Amino acid sequence: MSAMEWLEAASYLVTIVGLPLAIAVFVYDRRRDRQNDEEELFLRLSDEYADFMRLVIDNADLQLLSAKPRVALNEEQQERKQALFAILVSLFERAYVLVYEDDMSRQQARLWQSWTDYMHEWCAREDFRAALPGLLHGEDPGFVATIRRIADATRAT
């Protein structure tokens, strides 16, 4: 075989093996990058929820960690509680918009499940459910439907 024939055979080999391999590596890297982006997004949202919980702790007089408040709140406390509920609904909506999809992968569904758990936990509070209608004006329609469904399911139990 001449050098030209070797080069031609090598080019065929690269085309047959190398090109599909390069495409597979590219697809794998894109999938891994997308998964890393989803996990980073989830971590940022989790950090925001942790910041919210710090606000709840800083405002312990509002009794937001108690299943049933023991003492009636004054007007200023009610206003702070309403503001915290507004922050929470905004955080839930952000999580919905950034994480939820109709056709989620297993990883996305796992990340979304954490947020539905938080929503169920807060919707179990009668005062949060009572505040929801006023907090949902102008929010994403899909999010509104989702949290209302959770609130209704929680109320029924």
N, C-alpha and C positions, 0 to 999 in steps of 0.2 A: 504494500500500500504506500502510496506517495504521501507526502506531508499534506497536500491539499485534500486528499481523501480523509486523512486523520482529522483535520480541522472541520471538514464537513460532517463527519460522524460525531465529533465532539459537539458541534452546534446542534445537531439533532438531539443528542443526549441532553444537553442543557434545555432545549425546548421541551422535550418530553418529560424530563424529571424536574429540572430546575424551576421552570415557570410555575407549575402547579404547587411546588414546595414553597416558592416565594408568596404565592397567593394565600396558601394555608397559613403561613407565618404572619402575613399581614392581617388576615381575618382574626387569628388568635390574639394578636396584639391589640386590635381594635376592641375585641370583646373584653379583654382584660382591662383595658383603659376605661371602658364604659362601666365595668363592675367597680373599679377603683373610684370612679367619679360618683357612682351611686352610694358607695360606702362613705365617701368624704361628705357628701350631701347629708346623709343620715347622721353622721357625727356632728356636723354643724347644727342640724336641727335638734339633736339631743342636747348639745351644749346650750342652745336657746331655751330648751325646756328646763334644764338644770338652773339656768339664770332665773327663769320664772319661779321655780321652786324656792330659790333664795329670796325672791321678793315675798313669797308666801310666808316664809320663816321670819323675814324682817317685819312682817305685818301679822304676827301671831295673834294679836288682839282681835283679828277678824275671824278667827276660828275656822280657817279654810281647810285645815287638816283634820278637823273633827267631823265625824259622820253627821252628827246633828249638833248645831250650835247650842250652847247652854245658856248664853246670856243674849238679850236683845242688843242690837248694835245701834249706836246713835247715828245721826244724819251724816256726820263726817266719815264714820267707819263704813256706812252703807255706800257712800260715794267712792271710797278707796276700794271696797270690794267690787263694785261695778267696774271700776277701772282695771282691776286685776282680771276680772272675767273677760273684759274686752281684749286685753293683751293675750289671754289664753285662746280666745276664739280666733284671733288673728294668727297666732302660732299654729293652731289646728288647720286653719285654711291654707297657710303657707305649706304645711306638710302635705295636705291634700293635693294642692296644685303641683308640687314638686315631686311627690312620690307616687301618688295613686295613678293607675292606668287601668282601663277596662280589661286589657289582656296582659297581666303582669307575669313576669318570670317568677320562678320559685323564690329567688333572692329578693326581688321587689316585693313579693307578697309577704315574705318574712319581715322585711323592714316596715311595710305598711301595717302589719298586724300589731306592732308596738304602738303605733299611733291610735289604732282603733281601741286598744286596751286603755290608753290614757283617756280617750273620749268616753268610753264606757264608765271609767272610774269617776270622771267629773260629772257625767250625765246622771249618775246615781244620786247626786246631790240635788235635793228639791230646789234649793235656792239658785243653783246654776241653771237647771231646766227652766225655772221661772224667768230668769234673766235672758235666756236664749232668744226669744222672738225679737227683742229690741236690739240684740247684738248682731243679728243676721242680715240686716238691711244692707243691700249693696254687695253682699258677698257672692262668691262664685256659686252659680246655681247647683252644680253637682255637689259641691261641699255642703250647701244648705240642705239638700235632699239627704245626704249621707248622715249628717249630724242629727237631723230631725228623726231619721229612722232609728238611729242609736238611742236618742232621747226617748222616743216612743217605746222602744223595746225595753229600755231600762225602767221606765215608768211602770210597764206591765208586770215586771218581776217583783 
